[in-house]
Amino acid sequence: MCRNTIGVGVNRPGCFAEYLVIPAFNAFKIPDNISDDLAAIFDPFGNAVHTALSFDLVGEDVLVSGAGPIGIMAAAVAKHVGARNVVITDVNEIPLELARKMGITVRLTSPKENLNDVMGGVRHDRRF
């Protein structure tokens, strides 16, 4: 992962424009043998991998706040690279059920709960 990443729509304008001009090296032609469904997760999966691998997670306890697509993928990556204990929190039980099926420890939180209180109740070394 490049530490000098410049995100379209984040560090440069144009993300939601009808037409977009970007440098050629920022474009990637999806090969015909990759389905649109698989290609659709490239960006969120890349974000999850970049976030999770920004830390040395081997043997660490990890808390992921938010069980949306990127959070669940980041939790899976953290678990895959050797994190000791991966916990994911969310206010919605539905995405937590998927995380549970993946073998990730889950914690349902209330929107009224203070996240610092939640983190205090879950042993962790890294959080994202």
OpenMM code with the backbone's topology and positions (N, CA, C; nanometers):
from openmm import Vec3, app, unit

residues = "MET CYS ARG ASN THR ILE GLY VAL GLY VAL ASN ARG PRO GLY CYS PHE ALA GLU TYR LEU VAL ILE PRO ALA PHE ASN ALA PHE LYS ILE PRO ASP ASN ILE SER ASP ASP LEU ALA ALA ILE PHE ASP PRO PHE GLY ASN ALA VAL HIS THR ALA LEU SER PHE ASP LEU VAL GLY GLU ASP VAL LEU VAL SER GLY ALA GLY PRO ILE GLY ILE MET ALA ALA ALA VAL ALA LYS HIS VAL GLY ALA ARG ASN VAL VAL ILE THR ASP VAL ASN GLU ILE PRO LEU GLU LEU ALA ARG LYS MET GLY ILE THR VAL ARG LEU THR SER PRO LYS GLU ASN LEU ASN ASP VAL MET GLY GLY VAL ARG HIS ASP ARG ARG PHE".split()
positions = [
    Vec3(0.0828, -0.1178, 0.0000),
    Vec3(0.0000, 0.0000, 0.0000),
    Vec3(0.0877, 0.1249, 0.0000),
    Vec3(0.0478, 0.2199, -0.0791),
    Vec3(0.1230, 0.3441, -0.0926),
    Vec3(0.0848, 0.4427, 0.0174),
    Vec3(0.1838, 0.4948, 0.0862),
    Vec3(0.1577, 0.5938, 0.1908),
    Vec3(0.1242, 0.7306, 0.1315),
    Vec3(0.1494, 0.7501, 0.0019),
    Vec3(0.1244, 0.8785, -0.0635),
    Vec3(-0.0048, 0.8768, -0.1448),
    Vec3(-0.0991, 0.7952, -0.1051),
    Vec3(-0.2251, 0.7827, -0.1767),
    Vec3(-0.2995, 0.9160, -0.1786),
    Vec3(-0.3512, 0.9511, -0.2945),
    Vec3(-0.4355, 1.0698, -0.3088),
    Vec3(-0.5716, 1.0199, -0.3543),
    Vec3(-0.6711, 1.0311, -0.2675),
    Vec3(-0.8037, 0.9779, -0.2973),
    Vec3(-0.8893, 1.0751, -0.3763),
    Vec3(-0.9485, 1.0248, -0.4844),
    Vec3(-1.0419, 1.1052, -0.5626),
    Vec3(-1.1657, 1.1281, -0.4767),
    Vec3(-1.2051, 1.2525, -0.4630),
    Vec3(-1.3195, 1.2865, -0.3793),
    Vec3(-1.2815, 1.3111, -0.2343),
    Vec3(-1.1564, 1.2826, -0.2014),
    Vec3(-1.1068, 1.3080, -0.0665),
    Vec3(-0.9971, 1.4132, -0.0745),
    Vec3(-0.8887, 1.3792, -0.1455),
    Vec3(-0.7761, 1.4705, -0.1592),
    Vec3(-0.7796, 1.5497, -0.2900),
    Vec3(-0.8662, 1.5117, -0.3808),
    Vec3(-0.8846, 1.5844, -0.5069),
    Vec3(-1.0323, 1.5790, -0.5425),
    Vec3(-1.0864, 1.6836, -0.6023),
    Vec3(-1.2302, 1.6879, -0.6308),
    Vec3(-1.2699, 1.5938, -0.7438),
    Vec3(-1.4007, 1.5595, -0.7466),
    Vec3(-1.4532, 1.4909, -0.8627),
    Vec3(-1.5177, 1.3561, -0.8420),
    Vec3(-1.5183, 1.3034, -0.7239),
    Vec3(-1.5653, 1.1673, -0.7002),
    Vec3(-1.7074, 1.1423, -0.7490),
    Vec3(-1.7995, 1.2351, -0.7276),
    Vec3(-1.9390, 1.2122, -0.7638),
    Vec3(-1.9792, 1.2853, -0.8917),
    Vec3(-1.8835, 1.3302, -0.9682),
    Vec3(-1.9128, 1.3983, -1.0941),
    Vec3(-1.9590, 1.2964, -1.1984),
    Vec3(-2.0363, 1.3445, -1.2955),
    Vec3(-2.0817, 1.2551, -1.4024),
    Vec3(-1.9616, 1.2043, -1.4818),
    Vec3(-1.8645, 1.2925, -1.5038),
    Vec3(-1.7411, 1.2550, -1.5728),
    Vec3(-1.6247, 1.2897, -1.4815),
    Vec3(-1.5183, 1.2150, -1.4946),
    Vec3(-1.4054, 1.2320, -1.4046),
    Vec3(-1.2762, 1.2191, -1.4833),
    Vec3(-1.1832, 1.3081, -1.4590),
    Vec3(-1.0517, 1.2995, -1.5206),
    Vec3(-0.9536, 1.2605, -1.4115),
    Vec3(-0.8864, 1.1483, -1.4328),
    Vec3(-0.7854, 1.1016, -1.3374),
    Vec3(-0.6627, 1.0562, -1.4154),
    Vec3(-0.5481, 1.0529, -1.3504),
    Vec3(-0.4291, 1.0009, -1.4178),
    Vec3(-0.4504, 0.8544, -1.4583),
    Vec3(-0.3935, 0.8156, -1.5705),
    Vec3(-0.4110, 0.6790, -1.6220),
    Vec3(-0.3696, 0.5740, -1.5196),
    Vec3(-0.2668, 0.6027, -1.4398),
    Vec3(-0.2222, 0.5020, -1.3430),
    Vec3(-0.3221, 0.4819, -1.2293),
    Vec3(-0.4231, 0.5694, -1.2185),
    Vec3(-0.5282, 0.5515, -1.1187),
    Vec3(-0.6430, 0.4652, -1.1699),
    Vec3(-0.6416, 0.4343, -1.2985),
    Vec3(-0.7491, 0.3540, -1.3573),
    Vec3(-0.7030, 0.2091, -1.3702),
    Vec3(-0.7971, 0.1190, -1.3544),
    Vec3(-0.7668, -0.0236, -1.3643),
    Vec3(-0.8781, -0.0898, -1.4433),
    Vec3(-0.8440, -0.1518, -1.5557),
    Vec3(-0.9442, -0.2219, -1.6348),
    Vec3(-0.9684, -0.3576, -1.5702),
    Vec3(-1.0928, -0.3812, -1.5351),
    Vec3(-1.1287, -0.5091, -1.4745),
    Vec3(-1.1276, -0.6151, -1.5843),
    Vec3(-1.0503, -0.7214, -1.5667),
    Vec3(-1.0474, -0.8278, -1.6678),
    Vec3(-1.1856, -0.8910, -1.6863),
    Vec3(-1.2120, -0.9381, -1.8068),
    Vec3(-1.3418, -0.9971, -1.8387),
    Vec3(-1.3755, -1.1179, -1.7526),
    Vec3(-1.2742, -1.1881, -1.7017),
    Vec3(-1.3010, -1.3091, -1.6221),
    Vec3(-1.3360, -1.2779, -1.4759),
    Vec3(-1.3404, -1.1500, -1.4388),
    Vec3(-1.3810, -1.1104, -1.3035),
    Vec3(-1.5223, -1.0530, -1.3115),
    Vec3(-1.6129, -1.1114, -1.2343),
    Vec3(-1.7529, -1.0681, -1.2377),
    Vec3(-1.7680, -0.9273, -1.1805),
    Vec3(-1.8764, -0.8616, -1.2204),
    Vec3(-1.9051, -0.7284, -1.1660),
    Vec3(-1.9258, -0.7345, -1.0149),
    Vec3(-1.9883, -0.8435, -0.9662),
    Vec3(-2.0105, -0.8578, -0.8218),
    Vec3(-1.8780, -0.8624, -0.7461),
    Vec3(-1.7807, -0.9360, -0.7992),
    Vec3(-1.6500, -0.9431, -0.7343),
    Vec3(-1.5775, -0.8092, -0.7463),
    Vec3(-1.5822, -0.7493, -0.8640),
    Vec3(-1.5145, -0.6208, -0.8849),
    Vec3(-1.5703, -0.5124, -0.7927),
    Vec3(-1.6975, -0.5233, -0.7585),
    Vec3(-1.7614, -0.4219, -0.6743),
    Vec3(-1.7018, -0.4152, -0.5342),
    Vec3(-1.6361, -0.5220, -0.4885),
    Vec3(-1.5782, -0.5173, -0.3535),
    Vec3(-1.4310, -0.4788, -0.3534),
    Vec3(-1.3703, -0.4589, -0.4705),
    Vec3(-1.2286, -0.4226, -0.4744),
    Vec3(-1.1989, -0.2997, -0.3891),
    Vec3(-1.2755, -0.1923, -0.4057),
    Vec3(-1.2468, -0.0687, -0.3322),
    Vec3(-1.2688, -0.0837, -0.1820),
    Vec3(-1.3860, -0.1327, -0.1362),
    Vec3(-1.4008, -0.1471, 0.0090),
    Vec3(-1.3027, -0.2480, 0.0683),
    Vec3(-1.2730, -0.3548, -0.0053),
    Vec3(-1.1768, -0.4523, 0.0455),
    Vec3(-1.0373, -0.3902, 0.0538),
    Vec3(-1.0017, -0.3103, -0.0455),
    Vec3(-0.8727, -0.2408, -0.0414),
    Vec3(-0.8628, -0.1481, 0.0787),
    Vec3(-0.9720, -0.0775, 0.1092),
    Vec3(-0.9743, 0.0087, 0.2279),
    Vec3(-0.9575, -0.0729, 0.3553),
    Vec3(-1.0262, -0.1863, 0.3626),
    Vec3(-1.0178, -0.2714, 0.4815),
    Vec3(-0.8766, -0.3259, 0.4995),
    Vec3(-0.8176, -0.3732, 0.3907),
    Vec3(-0.6814, -0.4274, 0.3976),
    Vec3(-0.5837, -0.3174, 0.4373),
    Vec3(-0.5947, -0.2017, 0.3748),
    Vec3(-0.5045, -0.0906, 0.4052),
    Vec3(-0.5127, -0.0517, 0.5528),
    Vec3(-0.6343, -0.0437, 0.6048),
    Vec3(-0.6532, -0.0078, 0.7456),
    Vec3(-0.5969, -0.1148, 0.8373),
    Vec3(-0.6357, -0.2397, 0.8144),
    Vec3(-0.5937, -0.3486, 0.9031),
    Vec3(-0.4429, -0.3684, 0.8999),
    Vec3(-0.3821, -0.3558, 0.7832),
    Vec3(-0.2391, -0.3821, 0.7732),
    Vec3(-0.1533, -0.2595, 0.8028),
    Vec3(-0.2158, -0.1522, 0.8485),
    Vec3(-0.1395, -0.0354, 0.8934),
    Vec3(-0.0739, -0.0612, 1.0287),
    Vec3(-0.1098, -0.1722, 1.0918),
    Vec3(-0.0588, -0.2093, 1.2238),
    Vec3(-0.0033, -0.3509, 1.2177),
    Vec3(0.0921, -0.3823, 1.3047),
    Vec3(0.1384, -0.5197, 1.3212),
    Vec3(0.0396, -0.5870, 1.4156),
    Vec3(-0.0462, -0.6730, 1.3638),
    Vec3(-0.1562, -0.7283, 1.4423),
    Vec3(-0.1300, -0.8673, 1.4977),
    Vec3(-0.0195, -0.9285, 1.4631),
    Vec3(0.0069, -1.0649, 1.5097),
    Vec3(0.0084, -1.0683, 1.6620),
    Vec3(-0.0790, -1.1515, 1.7186),
    Vec3(-0.0871, -1.1670, 1.8632),
    Vec3(-0.1568, -1.0538, 1.9363),
    Vec3(-0.2082, -0.9553, 1.8642),
    Vec3(-0.2731, -0.8394, 1.9263),
    Vec3(-0.4232, -0.8630, 1.9423),
    Vec3(-0.4850, -0.7875, 2.0312),
    Vec3(-0.6299, -0.7834, 2.0447),
    Vec3(-0.6789, -0.6627, 1.9654),
    Vec3(-0.7837, -0.6820, 1.8852),
    Vec3(-0.8305, -0.5785, 1.7936),
    Vec3(-0.9786, -0.5521, 1.8160),
    Vec3(-1.0158, -0.4251, 1.8238),
    Vec3(-1.1555, -0.3843, 1.8318),
    Vec3(-1.1886, -0.3045, 1.7064),
    Vec3(-1.2885, -0.3511, 1.6305),
    Vec3(-1.3357, -0.2806, 1.5115),
    Vec3(-1.4709, -0.2198, 1.5457),
    Vec3(-1.4830, -0.0907, 1.5301),
    Vec3(-1.6074, -0.0207, 1.5606),
    Vec3(-1.6857, -0.0006, 1.4315),
    Vec3(-1.7940, -0.0759, 1.4164),
    Vec3(-1.8777, -0.0658, 1.2975),
    Vec3(-1.8691, -0.1908, 1.2132),
    Vec3(-1.9814, -0.2611, 1.1991),
    Vec3(-1.9849, -0.3878, 1.1255),
    Vec3(-2.0434, -0.3704, 0.9859),
    Vec3(-2.0140, -0.2564, 0.9240),
    Vec3(-2.0504, -0.2386, 0.7840),
    Vec3(-1.9555, -0.3203, 0.6983),
    Vec3(-1.9671, -0.3109, 0.5668),
    Vec3(-1.8824, -0.3928, 0.4797),
    Vec3(-1.7326, -0.3771, 0.5070),
    Vec3(-1.6844, -0.2542, 0.5208),
    Vec3(-1.5412, -0.2343, 0.5436),
    Vec3(-1.5011, -0.2841, 0.6816),
    Vec3(-1.5829, -0.2602, 0.7839),
    Vec3(-1.5518, -0.3086, 0.9183),
    Vec3(-1.5439, -0.4602, 0.9241),
    Vec3(-1.6403, -0.5289, 0.8620),
    Vec3(-1.6388, -0.6754, 0.8629),
    Vec3(-1.5173, -0.7277, 0.7870),
    Vec3(-1.4859, -0.6653, 0.6728),
    Vec3(-1.3679, -0.7087, 0.5974),
    Vec3(-1.2403, -0.6827, 0.6768),
    Vec3(-1.2305, -0.5675, 0.7447),
    Vec3(-1.1118, -0.5369, 0.8251),
    Vec3(-1.0973, -0.6368, 0.9391),
    Vec3(-1.2088, -0.6748, 1.0010),
    Vec3(-1.2042, -0.7747, 1.1081),
    Vec3(-1.1559, -0.9084, 1.0538),
    Vec3(-1.2034, -0.9464, 0.9351),
    Vec3(-1.1605, -1.0723, 0.8736),
    Vec3(-1.0116, -1.0693, 0.8409),
    Vec3(-0.9628, -0.9568, 0.7889),
    Vec3(-0.8203, -0.9439, 0.7577),
    Vec3(-0.7384, -0.9514, 0.8859),
    Vec3(-0.7815, -0.8811, 0.9903),
    Vec3(-0.7096, -0.8835, 1.1184),
    Vec3(-0.7005, -1.0258, 1.1721),
    Vec3(-0.8105, -1.0981, 1.1638),
    Vec3(-0.8113, -1.2368, 1.2107),
    Vec3(-0.7182, -1.3220, 1.1246),
    Vec3(-0.7235, -1.3023, 0.9928),
    Vec3(-0.6426, -1.3817, 0.9001),
    Vec3(-0.4924, -1.3609, 0.9218),
    Vec3(-0.4511, -1.2382, 0.9537),
    Vec3(-0.3078, -1.2117, 0.9687),
    Vec3(-0.2551, -1.2433, 1.1080),
    Vec3(-0.3415, -1.2970, 1.1959),
    Vec3(-0.2910, -1.3464, 1.3232),
    Vec3(-0.3248, -1.2668, 1.4464),
    Vec3(-0.4223, -1.1774, 1.4385),
    Vec3(-0.4648, -1.1088, 1.5609),
    Vec3(-0.5184, -1.2133, 1.6582),
    Vec3(-0.4883, -1.1971, 1.7841),
    Vec3(-0.5267, -1.2955, 1.8850),
    Vec3(-0.6766, -1.2965, 1.9097),
    Vec3(-0.7341, -1.1790, 1.9286),
    Vec3(-0.8756, -1.1671, 1.9604),
    Vec3(-0.9308, -1.0495, 1.8811),
    Vec3(-1.0297, -1.0761, 1.7957),
    Vec3(-1.0911, -0.9707, 1.7151),
    Vec3(-1.2356, -0.9544, 1.7604),
    Vec3(-1.2706, -0.8330, 1.8008),
    Vec3(-1.4062, -0.8006, 1.8452),
    Vec3(-1.4587, -0.6904, 1.7542),
    Vec3(-1.5843, -0.7033, 1.7125),
    Vec3(-1.6468, -0.6000, 1.6305),
    Vec3(-1.7739, -0.5529, 1.6999),
    Vec3(-1.7975, -0.4222, 1.6988),
    Vec3(-1.9173, -0.3666, 1.7621),
    Vec3(-2.0061, -0.3015, 1.6568),
    Vec3(-2.1349, -0.2978, 1.6857),
    Vec3(-2.2292, -0.2280, 1.5990),
    Vec3(-2.3584, -0.2078, 1.6758),
    Vec3(-2.4405, -0.1148, 1.6285),
    Vec3(-2.5706, -0.0902, 1.6904),
    Vec3(-2.6794, -0.1755, 1.6256),
    Vec3(-2.6444, -0.2490, 1.5212),
    Vec3(-2.7404, -0.3284, 1.4450),
    Vec3(-2.7022, -0.4761, 1.4520),
    Vec3(-2.7949, -0.5594, 1.4923),
    Vec3(-2.7681, -0.7025, 1.5068),
    Vec3(-2.7463, -0.7722, 1.3723),
    Vec3(-2.8071, -0.7220, 1.2658),
    Vec3(-2.8008, -0.7917, 1.1363),
    Vec3(-2.6573, -0.8081, 1.0853),
    Vec3(-2.5761, -0.7013, 1.0742),
    Vec3(-2.4391, -0.7239, 1.0280),
    Vec3(-2.3546, -0.8009, 1.1298),
    Vec3(-2.3891, -0.7899, 1.2572),
    Vec3(-2.3143, -0.8649, 1.3583),
    Vec3(-2.3331, -1.0150, 1.3406),
    Vec3(-2.4484, -1.0569, 1.2896),
    Vec3(-2.4720, -1.1994, 1.2669),
    Vec3(-2.3741, -1.2537, 1.1631),
    Vec3(-2.3468, -1.1771, 1.0582),
    Vec3(-2.2477, -1.2190, 0.9587),
    Vec3(-2.1100, -1.2292, 1.0229),
    Vec3(-2.0729, -1.1305, 1.1020),
    Vec3(-1.9433, -1.1340, 1.1704),
    Vec3(-1.9340, -1.2554, 1.2621),
    Vec3(-2.0419, -1.2853, 1.3315),
    Vec3(-2.0461, -1.4016, 1.4210),
    Vec3(-2.0215, -1.5307, 1.3415),
    Vec3(-2.0837, -1.5420, 1.2237),
    Vec3(-2.0657, -1.6606, 1.1390),
    Vec3(-1.9214, -1.6740, 1.0914),
    Vec3(-1.8503, -1.5625, 1.0862),
    Vec3(-1.7104, -1.5630, 1.0442),
    Vec3(-1.6163, -1.5942, 1.1604),
    Vec3(-1.6718, -1.6157, 1.2789),
    Vec3(-1.5895, -1.6481, 1.3941),
    Vec3(-1.5335, -1.5273, 1.4662),
    Vec3(-1.5902, -1.4117, 1.4413),
    Vec3(-1.5462, -1.2889, 1.5064),
    Vec3(-1.6349, -1.2648, 1.6282),
    Vec3(-1.5749, -1.2275, 1.7393),
    Vec3(-1.6511, -1.1954, 1.8597),
    Vec3(-1.7276, -1.0662, 1.8349),
    Vec3(-1.8557, -1.0641, 1.8703),
    Vec3(-1.9374, -0.9463, 1.8437),
    Vec3(-1.9869, -0.8840, 1.9732),
    Vec3(-2.0183, -0.7543, 1.9670),
    Vec3(-2.0719, -0.6809, 2.0816),
    Vec3(-2.1747, -0.5829, 2.0290),
    Vec3(-2.3016, -0.6086, 2.0584),
    Vec3(-2.4085, -0.5166, 2.0208),
    Vec3(-2.4024, -0.3962, 2.1135),
    Vec3(-2.4013, -0.2771, 2.0556),
    Vec3(-2.3959, -0.1555, 2.1359),
    Vec3(-2.5212, -0.0725, 2.1118),
    Vec3(-2.5492, 0.0142, 2.2034),
    Vec3(-2.6626, 0.1056, 2.1929),
    Vec3(-2.6118, 0.2397, 2.1428),
    Vec3(-2.6907, 0.3096, 2.0596),
    Vec3(-2.6472, 0.4428, 2.0160),
    Vec3(-2.6256, 0.5384, 2.1331),
    Vec3(-2.6850, 0.5072, 2.2482),
    Vec3(-2.6708, 0.5944, 2.3648),
    Vec3(-2.5483, 0.5590, 2.4485),
    Vec3(-2.4836, 0.4457, 2.4180),
    Vec3(-2.3653, 0.4050, 2.4939),
    Vec3(-2.2457, 0.4913, 2.4557),
    Vec3(-2.1637, 0.5192, 2.5523),
    Vec3(-2.0390, 0.5896, 2.5291),
    Vec3(-1.9373, 0.4882, 2.4778),
    Vec3(-1.8760, 0.5158, 2.3613),
    Vec3(-1.7825, 0.4199, 2.3029),
    Vec3(-1.6651, 0.3916, 2.3957),
    Vec3(-1.6231, 0.4898, 2.4746),
    Vec3(-1.5148, 0.4653, 2.5701),
    Vec3(-1.5554, 0.3600, 2.6727),
    Vec3(-1.6833, 0.3605, 2.7142),
    Vec3(-1.7317, 0.2581, 2.8070),
    Vec3(-1.7322, 0.1213, 2.7412),
    Vec3(-1.7732, 0.1172, 2.6146),
    Vec3(-1.7736, -0.0096, 2.5405),
    Vec3(-1.6317, -0.0628, 2.5292),
    Vec3(-1.5369, 0.0238, 2.4929),
    Vec3(-1.3984, -0.0193, 2.4764),
    Vec3(-1.3396, -0.0660, 2.6084),
    Vec3(-1.3815, -0.0043, 2.7171),
    Vec3(-1.3314, -0.0457, 2.8473),
    Vec3(-1.3758, -0.1857, 2.8847),
    Vec3(-1.4904, -0.2282, 2.8316),
    Vec3(-1.5422, -0.3610, 2.8620),
    Vec3(-1.4917, -0.4696, 2.7697),
    Vec3(-1.4151, -0.4325, 2.6685),
    Vec3(-1.3621, -0.5291, 2.5729),
    Vec3(-1.2112, -0.5150, 2.5727),
    Vec3(-1.1411, -0.6238, 2.6034),
    Vec3(-0.9949, -0.6170, 2.6048),
    Vec3(-0.9456, -0.5988, 2.4617),
    Vec3(-0.8582, -0.5009, 2.4394),
    Vec3(-0.8069, -0.4750, 2.3056),
    Vec3(-0.6750, -0.3997, 2.3143),
    Vec3(-0.5937, -0.4179, 2.2112),
    Vec3(-0.4696, -0.3426, 2.1995),
    Vec3(-0.4763, -0.2442, 2.0831),
    Vec3(-0.5483, -0.2824, 1.9776),
    Vec3(-0.5627, -0.1984, 1.8583),
    Vec3(-0.7103, -0.1772, 1.8307),
    Vec3(-0.7458, -0.0581, 1.7863),
    Vec3(-0.8848, -0.0336, 1.7490),
    Vec3(-0.8891, 0.0522, 1.6242),
    Vec3(-0.9862, 0.0231, 1.5389),
    Vec3(-1.0065, 0.1028, 1.4185),
    Vec3(-1.1468, 0.0816, 1.3677),
] * unit.nanometer
topology = app.Topology()
chain = topology.addChain("A")
for resn in residues:
    res = topology.addResidue(resn, chain)
    for name in ("N", "CA", "C"):
        topology.addAtom(name, app.Element.getBySymbol(name[0]), res)
